[in-house]
């Protein structure tokens, strides 16, 4: 829920709200009036649902709940395995195998996005479900799982990277995925009518071949949203950026819009992130922080169709510094924070109460996000190329304006100063009703 609005002062509170409302009627900033945090889910991937009572990945609910609270996020994503939820004699419910997941969900720390997935060792033809009986049994599990967490308002996602399994097993076809969606969505909706049901969870799909096959089946009529996973850590180093992710996400959005006939069909990025592994596909901890902050800030401009984004993952899953899968975390294996942790916290804190946002490209590959909020205008600025540095200065008279980076502990006065701009976003708060504008020049 949105934070309660506390007036800046008796004299300015009504004026700030009025100006924000006027700005929202304009063509450039015409978005919903609710604060961003009430219409957009920013979450993180966790691993409580796999691995049993003790996680080899180092996940411990008490520590991880505290981390999610520290970050200020409003969602998390985790596995909800069929085989651990349905017991012999078709008894459904949480078991000791799912104890860590149950603890995190029922803590109420954030809204859960739960992956309905994996076969069942007692159900023939269930990995994936390829018969009417296996699909019916899967749908029964999906309904029971949804009812078990109904008070926490779950979002449900059908399987995880079905398309990746299809590279090795023809049973993971687009047609079988459609057939599973056709029986699972009605079961979920009967259990909890307002629960969003997502299809896709699409892994790497260069050229969109799988995506187009999936969309051609007409599957979107059985979905409340389409989800995708976007990574670029093994592309050429110059492509391991938030800009590349944004471009590819925008292309996915177009494909879904065309297939659905709805240009604002809901899209969810249920995995994205950068590994800091010390091998040829890793990025530096600072690049991980900068990319992630940029992506969060940009997301605030796309909420007509982008409804949620989950950073992968909350903490490192292992201790091998060169292993890709061990090093995606916002926190290290020992739970100490990487720079990306404060980058996420700071970027989200800057935009979570925004009423509107607009992206502009300034000279030389500099991105800016102008936004309105109940307390006034804001501007985020960064260089898309980490090797190019700039300076910006406020154009207008904002004597109370301040600036900071996402990880800074305090803000500095912005009025009259040339502010250095790099790939680390600069967050400018005008403390005034107008969205700031800036002059820009190459760094001197």
C-alpha positions in Angstrom: 0.0 0.0 0.0 1.1 3.6 -0.6 2.7 5.5 2.3 0.4 8.0 3.9 0.9 11.5 2.5 2.4 13.9 5.1 2.1 17.6 3.9 5.4 19.4 3.4 3.7 22.4 5.0 0.2 23.8 5.3 0.9 26.3 2.6 2.4 24.0 -0.1 0.6 20.7 0.4 -2.6 21.5 -1.5 -0.6 23.4 -4.3 1.7 20.4 -4.8 -1.2 18.0 -5.1 -3.0 20.3 -7.5 0.0 20.8 -9.8 0.7 17.1 -9.9 -2.9 16.5 -10.9 -2.6 19.1 -13.7 0.6 17.6 -14.9 -1.0 14.2 -15.1 -3.6 15.5 -17.6 -0.9 16.4 -20.1 0.0 14.1 -23.0 3.6 13.6 -22.0 2.9 12.5 -18.4 -0.6 11.0 -18.7 -0.5 8.0 -16.4 -2.6 6.7 -13.6 -2.9 8.9 -10.5 -2.0 6.2 -7.9 1.5 6.1 -6.5 3.8 3.7 -8.4 4.0 1.2 -5.6 0.3 0.6 -5.7 0.3 -0.2 -9.4 3.7 -1.8 -10.0 5.4 -4.8 -8.3 9.1 -4.5 -7.7 10.4 -7.8 -6.4 13.3 -10.2 -6.0 13.8 -13.9 -6.7 14.2 -16.1 -3.7 14.9 -19.9 -3.2 12.8 -21.0 -0.3 10.6 -23.4 -2.2 13.4 -25.7 -3.4 15.8 -27.7 -1.4 13.9 -28.8 1.7 14.1 -27.7 5.3 17.7 -26.6 5.0 18.8 -24.7 1.9 22.2 -25.5 0.3 21.9 -22.1 -1.3 22.1 -20.5 2.1 18.5 -19.2 2.2 17.1 -18.7 5.7 13.7 -17.1 6.0 14.4 -14.9 9.0 17.5 -13.4 7.3 15.8 -13.1 3.9 12.6 -11.5 5.2 14.8 -8.9 6.9 16.6 -8.3 3.6 13.4 -7.8 1.7 12.2 -5.4 4.4 15.5 -3.5 4.2 15.2 -3.1 0.4 11.6 -1.9 0.7 10.4 -4.2 -2.0 6.7 -5.1 -2.4 7.0 -8.6 -4.0 9.1 -11.7 -4.2 9.1 -14.7 -6.5 9.6 -18.3 -5.5 8.9 -22.0 -6.6 5.8 -23.8 -5.3 6.6 -27.4 -6.4 3.7 -29.7 -7.0 5.5 -32.8 -5.8 6.1 -31.2 -2.3 2.6 -29.8 -1.9 0.5 -32.9 -3.0 1.1 -35.9 -0.7 0.0 -39.5 -1.1 -3.8 -40.0 -1.1 -4.0 -36.6 -2.8 -3.7 -34.7 0.4 -2.8 -31.0 -0.4 -1.0 -28.7 1.9 2.3 -27.3 3.2 4.8 -29.9 4.3 8.1 -29.7 6.1 9.7 -29.6 2.6 8.0 -26.3 2.1 8.4 -25.0 5.6 10.8 -22.2 4.5 8.5 -21.1 1.7 5.5 -21.1 4.0 7.3 -19.0 6.6 8.3 -16.4 4.0 4.8 -16.2 2.4 2.9 -16.0 5.7 5.3 -13.4 7.1 3.4 -10.9 5.0 6.7 -9.2 4.0 5.7 -8.8 0.4 3.3 -10.1 -2.2 4.3 -13.6 -3.5 4.6 -14.5 -7.1 4.5 -18.3 -7.0 5.7 -20.6 -9.8 3.3 -23.5 -10.3 5.6 -26.1 -11.8 7.4 -29.4 -12.0 5.9 -32.9 -12.3 4.8 -35.2 -9.6 6.5 -38.6 -9.0 3.1 -40.2 -8.3 1.4 -38.9 -11.4 2.2 -40.5 -14.8 3.0 -38.2 -17.7 3.3 -35.2 -15.5 6.7 -33.7 -16.3 5.3 -32.0 -18.2 1.6 -32.9 -18.1 0.8 -34.3 -21.5 -2.5 -36.2 -20.8 -5.9 -35.1 -19.8 -5.5 -36.9 -16.4 -2.1 -35.4 -15.7 -3.4 -31.9 -16.6 -6.5 -32.3 -14.4 -4.3 -33.4 -11.5 -2.0 -30.4 -12.1 -5.0 -28.0 -12.1 -6.2 -29.5 -8.8 -2.9 -28.8 -7.2 -2.8 -25.3 -8.7 -6.2 -24.5 -7.2 -5.3 -25.9 -3.8 -2.0 -24.1 -3.8 -3.7 -20.9 -4.6 -6.3 -21.3 -1.8 -3.6 -22.0 0.7 -2.0 -18.6 0.2 -5.1 -16.6 -0.7 -4.8 -14.1 2.2 -1.4 -13.0 0.8 -2.9 -12.1 -2.6 -0.6 -14.2 -4.7 0.3 -13.9 -8.4 0.5 -17.3 -10.1 2.9 -18.2 -12.9 2.6 -21.3 -15.1 5.8 -23.3 -15.0 9.4 -21.9 -15.3 11.2 -21.5 -18.6 9.1 -24.2 -20.4 10.7 -23.2 -23.6 14.2 -24.0 -22.3 13.1 -27.5 -21.5 11.7 -27.8 -25.0 15.2 -27.6 -26.5 15.8 -31.1 -25.2 12.3 -32.6 -24.8 9.6 -32.4 -27.5 6.9 -32.8 -24.9 7.6 -29.2 -23.9 5.8 -27.9 -27.0 3.8 -24.8 -27.4 0.7 -26.9 -27.9 1.1 -28.8 -24.6 1.8 -25.5 -22.8 -1.5 -24.1 -24.2 -3.4 -27.2 -23.1 -2.0 -26.8 -19.6 -3.0 -23.2 -19.4 -6.5 -24.0 -20.6 -7.2 -26.1 -17.6 -5.1 -24.3 -15.0 -6.4 -20.8 -15.4 -10.0 -21.7 -14.6 -8.9 -23.7 -11.6 -6.9 -20.8 -10.2 -9.7 -18.4 -10.9 -12.2 -20.5 -9.1 -9.9 -20.7 -6.1 -9.2 -17.0 -6.1 -10.9 -14.9 -8.8 -8.7 -11.8 -8.4 -5.4 -13.7 -8.6 -3.3 -12.7 -11.7 -2.4 -15.8 -13.8 0.7 -15.4 -15.9 1.9 -17.5 -18.8 5.3 -17.5 -20.4 8.2 -17.4 -18.0 10.2 -17.4 -21.2 13.9 -18.0 -21.0 16.5 -17.0 -23.7 14.6 -16.8 -27.0 16.8 -15.1 -29.6 14.8 -14.2 -32.6 11.6 -14.7 -30.7 11.0 -18.1 -32.3 9.5 -19.8 -29.3 7.6 -16.6 -28.3 5.9 -16.4 -31.7 4.9 -20.1 -31.6 3.4 -19.6 -28.1 1.5 -16.5 -29.1 0.2 -18.1 -32.3 -1.6 -20.8 -30.2 -3.9 -18.1 -28.8 -2.7 -18.7 -25.3 -3.1 -15.1 -24.2 -6.9 -15.6 -23.9 -6.0 -17.9 -21.0 -3.8 -15.4 -19.2 -3.9 -12.2 -17.2 -0.3 -11.4 -18.2 2.7 -12.6 -20.1 6.0 -13.1 -18.3 9.6 -13.1 -19.6 13.2 -13.5 -18.3 15.7 -11.1 -19.7 19.5 -11.5 -19.3 22.5 -10.2 -21.3 25.5 -11.0 -19.1 27.0 -13.3 -21.8 26.6 -10.9 -24.6 29.6 -8.7 -25.8 30.6 -6.5 -22.8 29.2 -3.4 -24.5 25.8 -5.0 -24.6 25.6 -6.0 -20.9 23.5 -2.9 -20.1 20.1 -1.9 -19.0 19.5 -0.3 -22.4 19.8 -3.6 -24.1 17.3 -5.2 -21.7 14.9 -2.3 -22.2 15.1 -2.6 -26.0 14.4 -6.3 -25.9 11.6 -5.9 -23.4 10.0 -3.2 -25.6 10.2 -5.6 -28.6 8.5 -8.4 -26.5 5.8 -5.9 -25.5 5.1 -5.1 -29.2 4.8 -8.8 -30.1 2.3 -9.4 -27.2 0.4 -6.3 -28.1 0.0 -7.4 -31.7 -1.0 -11.0 -30.7 -3.6 -9.8 -28.1 -4.9 -6.8 -29.9 -4.3 -4.8 -26.7 -1.2 -2.5 -26.8 -1.3 -2.4 -23.0 -1.6 -6.2 -22.4 0.1 -6.7 -19.0 3.8 -7.7 -19.1 5.8 -9.0 -16.2 9.6 -9.4 -16.1 9.8 -12.2 -13.6 13.6 -12.6 -13.9 16.4 -10.2 -14.8 19.8 -9.4 -13.4 23.5 -9.6 -13.7 26.0 -12.0 -12.3 29.2 -10.8 -10.7 31.1 -14.0 -11.4 34.8 -13.6 -12.1 34.6 -15.2 -15.5 34.1 -13.9 -19.0 30.3 -13.5 -18.6 30.4 -11.6 -15.3 30.2 -7.9 -14.7 31.7 -5.8 -11.9 29.7 -5.2 -8.7 29.4 -1.5 -9.7 28.1 -2.4 -13.1 25.6 -4.7 -11.5 24.5 -1.9 -9.2 24.3 0.8 -12.0 22.4 -1.5 -14.5 19.9 -2.5 -11.9 19.2 1.0 -10.7 18.8 2.3 -14.2 16.3 -0.5 -15.0 14.2 0.2 -11.9 14.1 3.9 -12.7 13.1 3.3 -16.3 10.4 0.8 -15.4 8.4 3.7 -13.8 7.8 5.1 -17.3 6.3 1.9 -18.7 3.6 1.0 -16.2 0.7 1.3 -18.7 1.8 -2.2 -19.7 4.7 -3.2 -17.5 3.1 -4.5 -14.2 6.1 -6.0 -12.4 9.8 -6.8 -12.3 11.7 -9.3 -10.2 15.5 -9.0 -9.8 17.3 -12.3 -9.8 18.2 -13.0 -7.0 18.1 -11.9 -3.4 21.4 -13.5 -2.4 24.3 -15.4 -3.9 23.4 -19.1 -4.2 27.0 -20.3 -3.7 30.6 -19.5 -2.8 32.4 -20.2 -6.1 33.5 -16.7 -7.3 33.8 -17.9 -10.9 30.4 -19.8 -11.1 27.7 -17.8 -13.0 24.8 -19.2 -11.0 26.5 -18.5 -7.6 26.8 -14.8 -8.1 23.6 -13.1 -9.1 22.7 -11.9 -5.6 22.0 -8.5 -4.2 23.6 -9.9 -1.1 26.6 -12.2 -1.0 26.4 -15.8 0.2 27.3 -14.7 3.8 24.4 -12.1 3.6 26.7 -9.0 3.4 25.3 -6.5 0.9 26.8 -5.9 -2.5 26.6 -2.3 -3.9 23.5 -3.4 -5.9 21.6 -3.8 -2.6 21.7 -0.1 -1.8 21.3 0.8 -5.5 18.0 -1.1 -5.6 16.9 0.4 -2.2 17.8 3.9 -3.3 16.3 3.8 -6.8 13.1 2.3 -5.5 12.8 4.8 -2.7 13.2 7.6 -5.2 10.4 6.5 -7.4 7.9 4.5 -5.4 5.6 7.4 -4.6 5.7 8.8 -8.2 2.4 9.7 -9.8 3.8 9.8 -13.3 7.1 9.5 -15.2 8.5 10.1 -18.7 11.8 9.1 -20.3 13.8 11.5 -22.4 17.1 10.9 -24.2 19.4 13.9 -23.7 22.5 14.6 -25.9 25.2 12.0 -26.1 23.4 9.0 -24.9 22.2 10.4 -21.6 18.9 9.1 -20.2 16.6 11.1 -18.0 13.5 10.2 -16.1 11.3 13.1 -15.2 8.6 12.4 -12.7 5.9 14.0 -10.5 5.1 13.0 -6.9 3.0 14.3 -4.0 6.1 16.2 -2.8 7.1 17.7 -6.1 9.1 17.1 -9.3 12.1 14.8 -9.6 14.7 13.9 -12.3 17.0 10.9 -12.6 19.9 11.2 -15.0 22.6 8.7 -16.2 25.0 8.0 -19.0 24.1 4.8 -21.0 27.8 4.3 -21.8 29.9 3.7 -18.7 32.9 5.1 -20.5 31.3 8.5 -21.2 30.9 11.1 -18.5 28.9 14.3 -18.5 27.9 17.2 -16.3 24.4 18.6 -15.9 23.1 21.8 -14.3 19.5 22.8 -13.5 18.1 25.3 -16.0 15.6 27.0 -13.7 15.6 28.5 -10.3 15.3 25.6 -7.8 17.1 27.0 -4.7 16.0 24.0 -2.5 16.9 21.3 -5.1 19.2 18.5 -4.0 20.9 15.5 -5.7 22.3 12.2 -4.7 23.3 8.8 -6.0 21.2 5.7 -5.0 23.7 4.6 -2.4 24.5 8.0 -0.9 23.6 8.5 2.7 22.8 12.2 2.3 21.8 14.6 -0.5 23.8 17.7 -1.7 22.5 21.1 -2.9 21.9 21.0 -6.6 21.2 24.7 -7.3 23.8 26.4 -9.4 26.2 23.4 -9.5 27.4 21.4 -12.4 26.7 17.8 -11.3 28.9 14.9 -12.6 26.9 12.3 -14.5 28.2 8.7 -15.1 26.5 5.3 -15.4 25.6 5.6 -11.7 22.2 7.5 -11.8 22.0 10.9 -10.3 18.7 11.5 -8.5 17.6 15.2 -8.4 14.7 16.3 -6.1 13.4 19.7 -6.9 11.5 20.4 -3.7 9.2 22.3 -6.0 6.2 21.5 -8.1 7.8 21.5 -11.5 9.8 18.6 -13.0 13.4 19.9 -13.3 15.2 20.4 -16.6 18.9 20.5 -17.1 21.7 21.8 -19.3 24.3 19.2 -20.3 27.9 19.2 -21.3 30.7 16.6 -21.6 32.7 16.2 -18.4 35.6 18.6 -18.0 
